[in-house]
């Protein structure tokens, strides 16, 4: 996977929002039948040196593993020499490692895993990273606050509230006012920078002090407003009524403008996911260190860092500072923990296929929600 560019896209009102997809041949669909995602929930990834949790004797485990290995080899057109002289489970560990290397020689973007399902017998699985498009999925709160305050947009605001409540309560997307979240840290960093600036006023040229004091006062007031308005929205999103009213609001909503038609489509997609996955957090679905495992945590961007609610002020000093801090931090990172799509070799496979799962579909949904929020109401 290529290195992350120094300056990555952060959603802003005046920037176009790229649709997320792994290749030009795959369209970003706002739908999921839930079949693969529900099926894969039953799987447990196993360390290759350990057979704890598996059922059956060594012969049963070897038979299941090597049947899966045969199906993998047949699909990808290679064959490895079996470690017949190695004792169990070292024979499995060695052959897994050799198969993994041969597979990555052919398809470097694939990772090979050992997994199990309800049968508690092992089989192989290939994982493909879903390209996030080098985009941060930061959901802006400011546009929602604007819609809520507008007396003529009650229906639109209520539908947005149901959608974002699902993201906050059920998908458990981090919120910038929740302490110890990644985004909270950067707003705190801005506040600490203001404190430092105030401490240094005594060392400044007296002619510049008045202007600096005025500037700092304006920035503190802005930051406090971001805190207060964010707390108010968070309180609203914590109310269960927005989920209870979700279906009724959808049925009562009659879109008139192109913006409202887009909102309606996104809300329908969100309600569909809410029905399929009423309590399935997103962040935990994105594997940590699965791809490029040799890169340590400090040099990679994890899901909590690129998926979050934030304020997203319109060209204000606080938002600009937050963006600058994030970009300067991430430019040192060489990889990113991305969602994975899987192909399981618990049976013969006729073609290489890694269909989108829950996390990829949800990120596409969030992408569309951000586009709605960052587009002027028409």
C-alpha positions in Angstrom: 0.0 0.0 0.0 1.4 3.4 -0.9 2.5 5.9 1.7 0.0 8.4 2.9 0.4 11.8 1.3 1.6 14.7 3.5 -1.6 16.6 3.1 -4.7 14.6 3.2 -8.3 15.6 2.5 -10.2 17.0 5.4 -13.9 17.8 4.6 -14.4 21.5 4.1 -17.4 23.3 2.7 -15.6 24.6 -0.3 -14.1 21.2 -1.3 -15.6 18.5 -3.3 -16.1 15.2 -1.6 -14.7 12.2 -3.3 -16.7 9.0 -3.3 -15.0 6.1 -1.7 -14.1 3.0 -3.7 -11.4 0.4 -4.1 -11.2 0.5 -7.9 -12.8 2.4 -10.8 -14.8 -0.7 -11.6 -16.6 -0.8 -8.2 -19.4 1.7 -7.5 -20.0 3.0 -4.1 -23.4 1.5 -3.3 -25.5 2.7 -0.3 -26.9 -0.7 0.5 -26.0 -4.0 2.0 -28.0 -7.2 2.4 -26.1 -8.1 5.5 -25.4 -11.6 4.4 -21.6 -11.5 4.3 -21.3 -9.2 7.3 -23.6 -11.4 9.5 -21.8 -14.5 8.4 -18.4 -13.1 9.1 -19.4 -12.1 12.7 -19.1 -15.8 13.5 -15.4 -16.0 12.5 -12.5 -15.9 14.9 -9.0 -15.1 13.7 -6.4 -17.3 15.2 -2.6 -16.9 15.8 -0.8 -19.4 13.6 1.1 -20.9 16.4 -1.9 -21.7 18.6 -4.8 -24.1 18.2 -6.7 -23.0 21.3 -10.4 -22.8 20.8 -10.4 -25.4 18.0 -12.3 -28.6 18.4 -11.3 -32.1 17.3 -8.0 -33.9 17.4 -4.9 -33.1 15.4 -6.0 -35.1 12.5 -9.4 -33.2 12.2 -7.6 -29.9 12.5 -5.0 -30.8 9.9 -7.6 -32.2 7.5 -9.6 -29.0 7.7 -6.6 -26.7 7.3 -5.1 -28.6 4.3 -8.4 -28.9 2.5 -8.7 -25.1 2.8 -5.1 -24.7 1.6 -5.8 -26.9 -1.5 -8.8 -24.6 -2.4 -6.6 -21.5 -1.9 -3.8 -23.0 -4.1 -6.2 -24.0 -6.8 -7.8 -20.5 -7.1 -4.5 -18.6 -7.1 -2.5 -21.1 -9.2 0.4 -22.1 -7.0 1.4 -25.1 -4.9 3.6 -25.3 -1.8 5.5 -28.3 -0.5 3.9 -29.7 2.6 5.9 -29.8 5.9 5.3 -33.5 6.4 8.2 -34.1 8.8 7.2 -31.3 11.2 5.1 -32.2 14.2 1.6 -30.7 14.8 0.9 -27.8 15.0 4.3 -26.6 13.6 3.5 -28.2 10.2 0.5 -25.9 9.9 2.4 -22.8 11.0 5.2 -23.5 8.5 2.8 -24.2 5.6 0.7 -21.2 6.4 3.8 -19.0 6.4 4.9 -20.4 3.0 1.5 -20.0 1.5 1.3 -16.4 2.8 4.6 -15.5 1.1 3.6 -17.2 -2.2 0.3 -15.4 -2.2 1.8 -12.0 -1.6 4.3 -12.6 -4.4 1.3 -12.8 -6.7 -1.0 -10.3 -5.0 0.9 -8.0 -2.6 -2.2 -6.3 -1.3 -3.7 -9.5 0.1 -3.1 -10.8 3.6 -3.6 -14.4 4.5 -5.3 -15.3 7.8 -6.3 -18.5 9.6 -9.8 -18.3 10.9 -12.6 -20.5 12.3 -16.4 -20.4 12.4 -19.0 -22.1 14.5 -17.5 -25.5 13.7 -14.3 -24.5 15.5 -12.2 -26.0 12.7 -9.6 -23.8 10.9 -9.7 -22.6 7.4 -7.8 -19.9 5.4 -9.1 -16.5 4.5 -7.7 -13.7 2.4 -8.2 -10.1 3.3 -8.0 -7.1 1.0 -7.7 -3.5 2.3 -10.5 -1.2 1.2 -8.9 2.0 -0.1 -10.3 4.9 2.0 -9.4 7.3 -0.8 -7.0 9.0 1.6 -9.9 10.8 3.1 -10.7 11.6 6.8 -14.3 10.8 7.7 -14.9 13.8 9.9 -18.6 14.5 10.4 -19.3 18.2 10.8 -21.6 19.4 13.6 -21.8 23.0 12.7 -24.1 22.5 9.7 -26.5 20.4 11.8 -26.6 23.2 14.4 -27.4 25.7 11.6 -30.3 23.5 10.4 -31.7 23.1 13.9 -31.7 26.9 14.5 -33.5 27.6 11.2 -37.3 27.8 11.8 -38.1 26.7 8.3 -36.1 23.5 8.3 -37.6 21.5 11.1 -38.3 18.4 8.9 -34.9 18.4 7.4 -33.2 18.9 10.8 -35.2 16.1 12.4 -34.3 13.7 9.7 -30.6 14.6 10.0 -30.9 14.2 13.8 -32.2 10.6 13.3 -29.3 9.8 11.0 -26.6 11.3 13.2 -28.1 9.8 16.3 -27.7 6.4 14.7 -24.0 7.2 14.0 -23.4 8.5 17.5 -25.4 6.0 19.7 -25.3 2.8 17.7 -22.2 3.0 15.5 -20.5 4.8 18.5 -18.6 7.3 16.3 -16.2 9.3 18.5 -17.5 12.8 19.4 -15.1 15.7 19.8 -16.5 16.7 23.2 -16.0 13.2 24.6 -12.9 13.4 26.7 -9.8 11.4 25.7 -11.0 11.0 22.1 -8.6 11.8 19.4 -10.4 14.9 18.2 -11.0 16.1 21.8 -7.2 16.0 22.2 -6.7 18.5 19.4 -9.2 21.0 20.6 -7.5 20.8 24.0 -4.2 21.4 22.2 -5.6 24.6 20.7 -6.7 25.7 24.2 -3.3 25.0 25.6 -1.7 27.0 22.8 -3.9 30.0 23.7 -2.8 29.7 27.4 0.8 29.7 26.2 0.2 32.8 24.1 -1.3 34.6 27.0 1.7 33.7 29.2 4.0 35.2 26.5 2.2 38.6 26.3 4.5 40.1 28.8 7.5 39.5 26.6 5.9 41.2 23.5 6.4 44.7 22.2 3.9 46.9 24.0 2.7 48.2 20.7 1.6 44.7 19.7 0.1 43.6 23.0 -3.4 45.2 22.5 -3.9 43.6 19.1 -2.7 40.2 20.5 -5.1 40.5 23.5 -8.0 41.3 21.2 -7.1 38.3 18.9 -6.8 35.9 21.7 -10.1 37.1 23.3 -11.9 36.5 20.0 -10.4 33.0 19.6 -11.2 32.0 23.2 -14.8 33.1 22.6 -15.0 31.1 19.4 -13.5 28.0 21.1 -16.0 28.3 24.0 -18.9 28.6 21.5 -17.6 25.4 19.7 -17.6 23.7 23.1 -21.0 25.0 24.2 -22.8 24.3 20.9 -21.1 20.9 20.6 -22.3 20.0 24.1 -25.8 21.1 23.1 -25.8 18.9 20.0 -24.3 16.0 21.9 -27.1 16.2 24.4 -29.6 16.1 21.6 -27.9 13.2 19.9 -28.1 11.2 23.2 -31.9 11.3 23.1 -33.4 7.9 22.1 -36.4 9.6 20.6 -34.6 10.4 17.4 -34.2 6.6 16.8 -37.8 5.9 17.8 -39.0 8.5 15.4 -36.6 7.5 12.6 -39.1 5.5 10.5 -42.0 8.0 11.0 -39.8 10.9 9.9 -38.8 9.1 6.8 -42.3 8.3 5.9 -43.5 11.8 6.4 -40.6 13.5 4.5 -41.4 14.7 1.0 -38.3 15.9 -0.8 -38.7 18.9 -3.1 -35.2 20.1 -3.9 -32.1 18.1 -5.2 -30.5 18.6 -1.7 -33.6 17.1 0.0 -33.7 14.2 -2.5 -30.1 13.4 -1.5 -30.9 13.7 2.2 -33.8 11.4 1.8 -31.7 8.8 0.0 -29.0 8.9 2.6 -31.5 8.7 5.4 -33.1 5.7 3.9 -29.7 4.0 3.6 -29.0 4.9 7.3 -32.3 3.5 8.4 -31.6 0.3 6.5 -28.3 -0.2 8.4 -30.0 0.7 11.6 -32.5 -2.1 11.1 -29.8 -4.6 10.1 -27.2 -3.6 12.7 -28.9 -1.8 15.6 -25.9 -2.2 17.9 -22.7 -2.8 16.0 -19.8 -0.2 16.6 -17.8 0.8 13.6 -14.4 1.4 15.0 -14.0 -2.2 16.4 -14.8 -3.6 12.9 -11.7 -2.0 11.4 -8.7 -4.3 12.1 -5.6 -2.8 13.7 -2.2 -3.7 12.2 -3.6 -6.3 9.8 -1.9 -4.8 6.8 1.7 -3.8 6.9 2.1 -5.3 10.4 5.8 -4.5 10.5 4.9 -0.8 11.0 4.4 0.1 14.6 1.4 1.9 16.1 3.0 5.3 16.3 3.7 5.3 12.6 0.2 4.3 11.5 -3.1 6.1 11.4 -5.9 4.1 13.2 -9.6 4.2 12.7 -10.3 6.4 15.8 -8.0 9.1 14.3 -9.7 9.4 10.9 -13.4 8.7 11.9 -15.0 11.3 14.2 -17.5 14.0 14.8 -16.0 17.5 14.8 -17.2 21.1 14.7 -15.8 22.1 11.3 -16.0 25.9 11.6 -16.1 27.8 8.4 -12.6 29.2 7.9 -12.2 30.0 11.6 -8.9 30.1 13.4 -9.7 27.2 15.7 -10.6 24.8 12.9 -7.6 25.9 10.9 -5.4 25.2 13.9 -7.0 21.7 14.4 -6.5 20.9 10.7 -2.8 22.0 10.8 -2.1 19.9 13.9 -3.7 16.8 12.4 -1.9 17.2 9.1 1.5 17.8 10.7 1.0 14.7 12.8 -0.2 12.4 10.0 2.5 13.4 7.5 4.9 11.3 9.6 2.7 8.2 9.3 3.4 5.7 6.5 0.3 3.6 6.6 -3.3 3.5 7.8 -5.6 0.9 9.3 -8.3 0.4 6.7 -11.4 -1.7 6.5 -10.8 -5.2 5.1 -12.9 -7.3 2.7 -12.6 -11.1 3.0 -12.8 -14.2 1.0 -13.1 -17.4 3.0 -11.8 -20.8 1.9 -14.1 -23.0 3.9 -15.2 -24.3 0.5 -14.0 -24.2 -3.1 -13.9 -20.7 -4.7 -14.3 -20.1 -8.4 -12.9 -16.6 -8.6 -11.1 -14.0 -6.5 -13.8 -11.9 -4.9 -13.6 -9.7 -1.8 -17.1 -8.2 -1.5 -17.6 -5.1 0.6 -18.7 -5.7 4.2 -20.2 -3.7 7.0 -17.4 -1.3 7.7 -16.9 -0.4 4.0 -20.6 0.2 3.5 -20.8 2.4 6.6 -17.9 4.5 5.5 -19.6 5.1 2.2 -22.7 6.1 4.1 -20.7 8.5 6.2 -19.0 9.9 3.1 -22.5 10.7 1.7 -23.6 12.2 5.0 -20.6 14.5 5.0 -21.4 15.6 1.5 -25.0 16.5 2.5 -23.8 18.4 5.5 -21.1 20.3 3.6 -23.5 21.3 0.8 -25.5 24.5 1.1 -29.2 24.0 1.6 -31.1 24.7 -1.5 
